[in-house]
Amino acid sequence: MTAYLKEKDSVLLVEPTYGEYRLSCEIADAEVISFLTSAKDDFRPDISALTNQIKSEKPKILFLCNPNNPTGYYLKRNEFEKILSAASESLVVLDEAYISFVDKAWKSEGYIDRNNLLILRSMTKDYALAGLRLGYAISREEIIDVLSRVCPPWNVNVIAQKAGVTALKSKEYLEKSRKSVFREKRYLESSLEKLGFLCVLSEANYFLVKVNKAAELRKQLLISKRILIRDCTSFGLPEYIRIAPRSHKENRRLIAAIKELVDDK
């Protein structure tokens, strides 16, 4: 953020989305402009309204989380093209941290020649390396050069680098993980819907579930079953929890625990 933003520069966020974008903007003393999506549209943005706001506001930076965290919608290629064209005077930061868990994802690398695109990716999600904080950026050389000026000299440790190189050699692991994640996601969605919950359509490996009082459900599960779920109040969604599949045994345990709470009401 310090590489591109000056005090009071504007940044456009398509919300609800990953909270660190807003926090980083506030630290940089930037002006945050919000484009809000709606539950009635499964939190998918109205592309026409969004592009109109981009043209009107002309933000210095536009953050796009694709697939979006926590809502799980995934921008289609033609939708992204419209947004990128509308944001010709902005730096478009395309966060693809969860792209490996999208079925039939389109390739975004071909758009970096537009001069205003920075793609962010994470290896920690793909290969279960969360503690190593390993990721990378793709953009034109000019943009990477600007980022390098403010990048700490030892920003990725040697252990993380070695682990990343080793992980890249294991292509079968990622494909095996994808198949397991998709299978267990279908199981969770189907089981929760049978219990009467609304699962928001998601193209990522996680999805939102409307539970009305997320903080209360989180507390009940943690105290009575020692199960921790993601309460989405911090995303501005106090009626929703976010769920991502784990092992089948763990997923069955979660469904049984929620069913018990539902039956006790």
Backbone hydrogen bonds in HBPLUS format (Angstrom, degrees):
<---DONOR---> <-ACCEPTOR-->    atom                        ^
c    i                          cat <-CA-CA->   ^        H-A-AA   ^      H-
h    n   atom  resd res      DA  || num        DHA   H-A  angle D-A-AA Bond
n    s   type  num  typ     dist DA aas  dist angle  dist       angle   num
A0004-TYR N   A0001-MET O   3.18 MM   3  5.62 142.5  2.33 108.0 116.8     1
A0005-LEU N   A0001-MET O   2.87 MM   4  5.73 159.4  1.91 165.8 171.4     2
A0009-ASP N   A0006-LYS O   3.03 MM   3  5.58 160.2  2.07 140.1 138.6     3
A0008-LYS N   A0029-ASP O   2.92 MM  21  6.06 169.1  1.94 142.9 146.5     4
A0031-GLU N   A0009-ASP O   2.74 MM  22  5.83 158.7  1.78 145.4 152.3     5
A0060-LYS N   A0010-SER O   2.78 MM  50  5.53 142.6  1.92 138.5 147.6     6
A0011-VAL N   A0031-GLU O   2.84 MM  20  6.16 150.6  1.93 162.4 164.3     7
A0033-ILE N   A0011-VAL O   2.75 MM  22  5.89 172.4  1.76 163.7 163.2     8
A0012-LEU N   A0061-ILE O   2.95 MM  49  6.44 159.2  2.00 159.7 163.8     9
A0063-PHE N   A0012-LEU O   3.14 MM  51  6.45 164.9  2.17 172.8 176.1    10
A0013-LEU N   A0033-ILE O   2.87 MM  20  6.25 160.7  1.90 168.3 174.5    11
A0035-PHE N   A0013-LEU O   2.83 MM  22  6.11 160.9  1.87 168.1 169.0    12
A0015-GLU N   A0035-PHE O   2.83 MM  20  5.95 141.5  1.98 140.7 153.2    13
A0037-THR N   A0015-GLU O   2.85 MM  22  6.19 154.1  1.92 162.1 170.9    14
A0021-TYR N   A0018-TYR O   3.43 MM   3  6.34 160.6  2.47 121.6 125.1    15
A0023-LEU N   A0019-GLY O   3.24 MM   4  6.52 166.5  2.25 151.7 155.8    16
A0024-SER N   A0020-GLU O   2.92 MM   4  5.94 161.6  1.96 143.6 148.2    17
A0025-CYS N   A0021-TYR O   3.03 MM   4  6.30 153.9  2.10 148.1 155.6    18
A0026-GLU N   A0022-ARG O   2.91 MM   4  6.18 158.0  1.96 153.5 159.3    19
A0027-ILE N   A0023-LEU O   2.98 MM   4  6.24 153.6  2.05 149.3 156.3    20
A0028-ALA N   A0024-SER O   3.06 MM   4  6.28 147.2  2.17 140.3 148.9    21
A0030-ALA N   A0025-CYS O   2.89 MM   5  5.17 176.3  1.90 152.1 150.9    22
A0029-ASP N   A0026-GLU O   3.04 MM   3  4.81 154.7  2.11  97.7 104.9    23
A0041-ASP N   A0038-SER O   3.10 MM   3  5.48 150.9  2.19 106.8 115.4    24
A0043-PHE N   A0038-SER O   2.74 MM   5  4.71 148.7  1.83 151.4 145.4    25
A0042-ASP N   A0039-ALA O   2.96 MM   3  4.85 156.4  2.02 115.4 113.7    26
A0044-ARG N   A0041-ASP O   3.06 MM   3  5.61 164.8  2.08 116.2 120.9    27
A0050-LEU N   A0046-ASP O   2.88 MM   4  6.07 158.7  1.93 156.5 163.6    28
A0051-THR N   A0047-ILE O   2.89 MM   4  6.02 168.3  1.90 151.3 154.0    29
A0052-ASN N   A0048-SER O   3.05 MM   4  6.20 152.5  2.13 143.4 151.2    30
A0053-GLN N   A0049-ALA O   3.03 MM   4  6.26 152.4  2.11 143.5 150.7    31
A0054-ILE N   A0050-LEU O   2.94 MM   4  6.23 156.5  2.00 151.7 158.6    32
A0055-LYS N   A0051-THR O   3.01 MM   4  6.21 162.6  2.04 147.5 151.3    33
A0056-SER N   A0052-ASN O   2.98 MM   4  6.15 147.0  2.09 141.1 150.6    34
A0057-GLU N   A0053-GLN O   2.79 MM   4  5.85 172.8  1.79 157.8 159.5    35
A0058-LYS N   A0054-ILE O   2.81 MM   4  5.42 153.4  1.88 141.8 149.9    36
A0091-LEU N   A0060-LYS O   2.95 MM  31  6.25 166.6  1.97 140.6 143.3    37
A0062-LEU N   A0091-LEU O   2.87 MM  29  6.18 159.8  1.91 154.7 155.8    38
A0093-VAL N   A0062-LEU O   2.82 MM  31  6.07 163.3  1.84 158.9 164.7    39
A0064-LEU N   A0093-VAL O   2.87 MM  29  6.08 164.4  1.90 168.2 163.9    40
A0095-ASP N   A0064-LEU O   2.77 MM  31  6.04 158.7  1.82 157.4 164.1    41
A0066-ASN N   A0095-ASP O   2.83 MM  29  5.91 163.7  1.86 151.4 156.8    42
A0068-ASN N   A0073-TYR O   2.93 MM   5  5.59 163.0  1.96 161.2 163.0    43
A0072-GLY N   A0068-ASN O   2.74 MM   4  4.94 153.3  1.81 138.2 144.5    44
A0203-GLU N   A0072-GLY O   2.82 MM 131  5.53 170.6  1.83 141.9 141.6    45
A0079-GLU N   A0076-LYS O   3.09 MM   3  5.18 121.6  2.44  98.4 113.4    46
A0080-PHE N   A0076-LYS O   2.97 MM   4  6.28 161.6  2.00 159.3 164.1    47
A0081-GLU N   A0077-ARG O   2.95 MM   4  6.22 157.0  2.00 151.4 158.1    48
A0082-LYS N   A0078-ASN O   3.20 MM   4  6.37 153.5  2.27 138.3 143.9    49
A0083-ILE N   A0079-GLU O   3.11 MM   4  6.42 157.1  2.16 147.5 153.7    50
A0084-LEU N   A0080-PHE O   2.80 MM   4  6.02 167.0  1.82 159.8 163.1    51
A0085-SER N   A0081-GLU O   2.99 MM   4  6.10 156.0  2.04 144.9 151.1    52
A0086-ALA N   A0082-LYS O   3.03 MM   4  6.19 155.6  2.09 142.5 149.3    53
A0087-ALA N   A0083-ILE O   2.97 MM   4  6.15 139.4  2.14 144.9 156.1    54
A0090-SER N   A0087-ALA O   2.97 MM   3  5.13 165.4  1.99 115.7 118.5    55
A0092-VAL N   A0116-ASN O   2.72 MM  24  5.93 173.4  1.73 169.0 167.4    56
A0118-LEU N   A0092-VAL O   2.87 MM  26  6.14 161.8  1.91 165.5 163.5    57
A0094-LEU N   A0118-LEU O   2.79 MM  24  6.08 156.6  1.85 155.4 163.3    58
A0120-LEU N   A0094-LEU O   2.86 MM  26  6.09 165.9  1.88 148.9 150.2    59
A0096-GLU N   A0120-LEU O   2.74 MM  24  5.73 162.3  1.77 158.3 161.8    60
A0099-ILE N   A0096-GLU O   3.16 MM   3  5.04 170.8  2.17 112.4 112.4    61
A0101-PHE N   A0098-TYR O   3.07 MM   3  5.77 162.2  2.10 121.1 126.6    62
A0102-VAL N   A0099-ILE O   3.14 MM   3  5.43 160.7  2.18 116.9 116.5    63
A0111-TYR N   A0108-SER O   3.04 MM   3  5.86 169.0  2.06 127.9 130.2    64
A0112-ILE N   A0109-GLU O   3.31 MM   3  5.86 173.7  2.31 121.0 121.2    65
A0114-ARG N   A0111-TYR O   3.08 MM   3  5.76 161.3  2.12 120.5 123.1    66
A0115-ASN N   A0112-ILE O   3.35 MM   3  6.10 164.5  2.38 118.2 119.7    67
A0119-ILE N   A0138-ILE O   2.89 MM  19  4.99 179.6  1.89 155.8 155.7    68
A0138-ILE N   A0119-ILE O   2.82 MM  19  4.99 151.3  1.90 141.5 149.7    69
A0121-ARG N   A0136-TYR O   2.93 MM  15  5.47 161.4  1.96 166.9 168.3    70
A0136-TYR N   A0121-ARG O   2.96 MM  15  5.47 155.8  2.01 142.2 148.0    71
A0123-MET N   A0134-LEU O   2.99 MM  11  5.73 162.0  2.02 143.1 148.6    72
A0127-TYR N   A0123-MET O   3.10 MM   4  6.07 164.2  2.13 150.8 153.5    73
A0129-LEU N   A0124-THR O   3.01 MM   5  4.16 145.8  2.13 114.2 123.4    74
A0132-LEU N   A0129-LEU O   2.93 MM   3  5.63 155.8  1.99 125.6 133.0    75
A0133-ARG N   A0130-ALA O   3.35 MM   3  5.77 158.4  2.40 112.0 117.4    76
A0143-ILE N   A0140-ARG O   3.08 MM   3  5.52 124.2  2.40 109.1 121.7    77
A0144-ILE N   A0140-ARG O   3.13 MM   4  6.45 165.1  2.15 158.6 163.0    78
A0145-ASP N   A0141-GLU O   2.90 MM   4  6.04 153.6  1.97 149.2 156.4    79
A0146-VAL N   A0142-GLU O   3.27 MM   4  6.53 151.2  2.36 137.9 144.2    80
A0147-LEU N   A0143-ILE O   3.11 MM   4  6.46 159.8  2.16 150.1 155.2    81
A0148-SER N   A0144-ILE O   2.88 MM   4  6.09 149.7  1.98 148.6 157.4    82
A0149-ARG N   A0146-VAL O   3.26 MM   3  5.52 140.6  2.43 101.3 111.3    83
A0150-VAL N   A0147-LEU O   3.19 MM   3  5.79 147.3  2.30 112.8 120.4    84
A0151-CYS N   A0148-SER O   3.34 MM   3  4.91 154.0  2.42  92.4  99.9    85
A0161-GLN N   A0157-ASN O   3.08 MM   4  6.42 157.4  2.14 150.4 157.3    86
A0162-LYS N   A0158-VAL O   2.94 MM   4  6.17 165.1  1.96 154.3 157.3    87
A0163-ALA N   A0159-ILE O   2.94 MM   4  6.12 161.5  1.98 148.9 154.4    88
A0164-GLY N   A0160-ALA O   2.88 MM   4  6.03 154.1  1.95 147.1 154.4    89
A0165-VAL N   A0161-GLN O   3.03 MM   4  6.31 162.1  2.06 153.7 157.2    90
A0166-THR N   A0162-LYS O   3.03 MM   4  6.22 162.0  2.06 149.5 154.6    91
A0167-ALA N   A0163-ALA O   2.87 MM   4  6.03 156.4  1.92 147.3 154.2    92
A0168-LEU N   A0164-GLY O   3.08 MM   4  6.29 152.3  2.16 147.6 154.0    93
A0169-LYS N   A0166-THR O   3.14 MM   3  5.45 145.3  2.27 104.6 114.4    94
A0170-SER N   A0167-ALA O   2.97 MM   3  5.38 160.8  2.01 114.1 120.5    95
A0173-TYR N   A0170-SER O   3.19 MM   3  5.53 137.2  2.39 103.7 114.2    96
A0175-GLU N   A0171-LYS O   3.29 MM   4  6.62 165.8  2.31 152.8 156.2    97
A0176-LYS N   A0172-GLU O   2.97 MM   4  6.02 158.0  2.01 144.6 151.0    98
A0177-SER N   A0173-TYR O   2.88 MM   4  6.07 155.2  1.94 148.4 155.7    99
A0178-ARG N   A0174-LEU O   2.90 MM   4  6.14 157.3  1.95 149.4 155.3   100
A0179-LYS N   A0175-GLU O   3.12 MM   4  6.36 164.7  2.15 150.0 152.6   101
A0180-SER N   A0176-LYS O   3.12 MM   4  6.34 159.9  2.16 146.6 152.2   102
A0181-VAL N   A0177-SER O   2.83 MM   4  6.02 162.6  1.86 155.5 160.6   103
A0182-PHE N   A0178-ARG O   2.94 MM   4  6.14 169.5  1.95 157.8 159.8   104
A0183-ARG N   A0179-LYS O   3.08 MM   4  6.17 159.9  2.12 144.3 150.0   105
A0184-GLU N   A0180-SER O   2.97 MM   4  6.13 168.4  1.98 153.7 156.8   106
A0185-LYS N   A0181-VAL O   2.83 MM   4  5.91 147.1  1.94 147.1 157.0   107
A0186-ARG N   A0182-PHE O   3.14 MM   4  6.34 158.5  2.19 144.6 148.8   108
A0187-TYR N   A0183-ARG O   3.16 MM   4  6.48 152.4  2.24 142.1 149.9   109
A0188-LEU N   A0184-GLU O   2.95 MM   4  6.20 162.4  1.98 149.3 152.9   110
A0189-GLU N   A0185-LYS O   2.95 MM   4  6.16 169.8  1.96 156.2 158.8   111
A0190-SER N   A0186-ARG O   2.98 MM   4  6.01 167.9  1.99 148.3 152.3   112
A0191-SER N   A0187-TYR O   2.95 MM   4  6.04 162.6  1.98 149.5 154.8   113
A0192-LEU N   A0188-LEU O   2.93 MM   4  6.03 164.3  1.96 153.1 157.1   114
A0193-GLU N   A0189-GLU O   2.97 MM   4  6.08 159.5  2.02 150.7 156.5   115
A0194-LYS N   A0190-SER O   3.09 MM   4  6.28 146.9  2.20 142.3 150.7   116
A0195-LEU N   A0192-LEU O   3.04 MM   3  5.05 132.8  2.27  94.5 108.0   117
A0197-PHE N   A0192-LEU O   3.07 MM   5  5.55 164.4  2.10 146.6 142.3   118
A0196-GLY N   A0193-GLU O   3.00 MM   3  5.01 157.5  2.05 101.9 108.3   119
A0210-LYS N   A0198-LEU O   2.94 MM  12  5.41 163.8  1.97 158.3 162.0   120
A0200-VAL N   A0208-LEU O   2.92 MM   8  5.30 161.3  1.96 144.0 150.2   121
A0207-PHE N   A0243-ILE O   2.93 MM  36  5.56 144.2  2.06 144.2 155.4   122
A0243-ILE N   A0207-PHE O   2.93 MM  36  5.56 165.7  1.95 159.7 161.8   123
A0209-VAL N   A0241-ILE O   2.83 MM  32  5.34 150.8  1.92 155.2 161.3   124
A0241-ILE N   A0209-VAL O   2.96 MM  32  5.34 154.0  2.03 146.1 153.6   125
A0211-VAL N   A0239-GLU O   2.74 MM  28  5.64 158.3  1.79 161.7 169.2   126
A0213-LYS N   A0211-VAL O   2.92 MM   2  5.71 140.8  2.07 102.3  91.7   127
A0212-ASN N   A0239-GLU O   3.09 MM  27  4.09 129.7  2.35 132.7 127.5   128
A0217-LEU N   A0213-LYS O   3.13 MM   4  6.44 161.7  2.16 154.5 159.4   129
A0214-ALA N   A0238-PRO O   3.05 MM  24  5.71 163.5  2.08 157.9 159.8   130
A0218-ARG N   A0214-ALA O   2.89 MM   4  6.07 163.2  1.92 155.2 160.3   131
A0219-LYS N   A0215-ALA O   3.05 MM   4  6.22 156.7  2.10 142.3 148.1   132
A0220-GLN N   A0216-GLU O   2.96 MM   4  6.21 160.6  2.00 149.7 154.9   133
A0221-LEU N   A0217-LEU O   2.96 MM   4  6.14 170.8  1.97 158.0 159.7   134
A0222-LEU N   A0218-ARG O   3.01 MM   4  6.08 155.2  2.07 144.9 152.3   135
A0223-ILE N   A0219-LYS O   2.95 MM   4  6.04 165.8  1.97 152.5 156.1   136
A0224-SER N   A0220-GLN O   2.90 MM   4  5.85 165.2  1.92 150.7 155.2   137
A0225-LYS N   A0221-LEU O   2.93 MM   4  5.14 144.4  2.05 123.9 134.4   138
A0227-ILE N   A0221-LEU O   3.15 MM   6  5.37 174.2  2.15 120.0 121.8   139
A0226-ARG N   A0222-LEU O   3.13 MM   4  4.30 131.1  2.38 105.7 113.3   140
A0242-ARG N   A0230-ARG O   2.94 MM  12  5.32 154.4  2.01 145.5 154.0   141
A0232-CYS N   A0240-TYR O   3.08 MM   8  5.64 161.4  2.12 153.1 151.9   142
A0235-PHE N   A0232-CYS O   2.98 MM   3  5.28 147.7  2.08 107.3 117.2   143
A0237-LEU N   A0232-CYS O   3.04 MM   5  5.20 152.9  2.11 142.3 139.3   144
A0236-GLY N   A0233-THR O   2.85 MM   3  5.06 158.8  1.90 112.6 117.9   145
A0240-TYR N   A0237-LEU O   3.12 MM   3  5.64 168.8  2.13 122.3 124.9   146
A0251-ASN N   A0247-SER O   2.85 MM   4  6.11 157.6  1.90 155.4 162.7   147
A0252-ARG N   A0248-HIS O   2.87 MM   4  6.05 158.6  1.92 151.1 156.0   148
A0253-ARG N   A0249-LYS O   3.10 MM   4  6.31 151.3  2.18 140.3 148.2   149
A0254-LEU N   A0250-GLU O   2.98 MM   4  6.29 152.2  2.06 146.3 153.3   150
A0255-ILE N   A0251-ASN O   3.03 MM   4  6.33 167.6  2.05 153.6 155.8   151
A0256-ALA N   A0252-ARG O   2.93 MM   4  6.10 161.8  1.97 149.9 155.2   152
A0257-ALA N   A0253-ARG O   2.99 MM   4  6.14 152.8  2.07 143.5 150.8   153
A0258-ILE N   A0254-LEU O   2.96 MM   4  6.25 162.2  1.99 157.1 161.4   154
A0259-LYS N   A0255-ILE O   2.88 MM   4  6.01 160.6  1.91 150.0 155.9   155
A0260-GLU N   A0256-ALA O   3.01 MM   4  6.16 153.3  2.08 142.6 149.3   156
A0261-LEU N   A0257-ALA O   3.18 MM   4  6.47 153.2  2.25 143.6 150.1   157
A0262-VAL N   A0258-ILE O   2.91 MM   4  6.20 155.0  1.98 150.9 158.3   158
A0263-ASP N   A0259-LYS O   2.84 MM   4  6.03 163.3  1.87 154.2 158.4   159
A0264-ASP N   A0260-GLU O   3.07 MM   4  6.18 137.8  2.26 137.5 147.8   160
A0265-LYS N   A0262-VAL O   3.21 MM   3  5.53 154.4  2.28 106.1 113.6   161
